[in-house]
Amino acid sequence: MGDQYKELRKWIQQKQPVKIKTIKGEATFLPVKLYKDVKKLFVYNRDMQLINIALDDVISIQPTRIYGSFDKREQLIHIR
């Protein structure tokens, strides 16, 4: 994951959404902060909840495109 740290930092600075595949599954996130020393990545999920992902569980991270808003909370309000 050596070179991927550099790419991940760049994506964080650019506020680039990423698709993260872990041993538990795959989802799209907005990365916020990388703590390389404790091997944690803090991200927002589509409901704008801040969560952390253990880098040891990550299989791959790829930049992705989001059409429309990343924040899906607005859509939930209109459905109710």
Secondary structure, DSSP 4 states (H G I P E B T S, - for coil): -HHHHHHHHHHHHTT--EEEEETTEEEEEEEEEEETTTTEEEEE-TT--EEEEEGGGEEEEEE---SS-S--HHHHHHH-
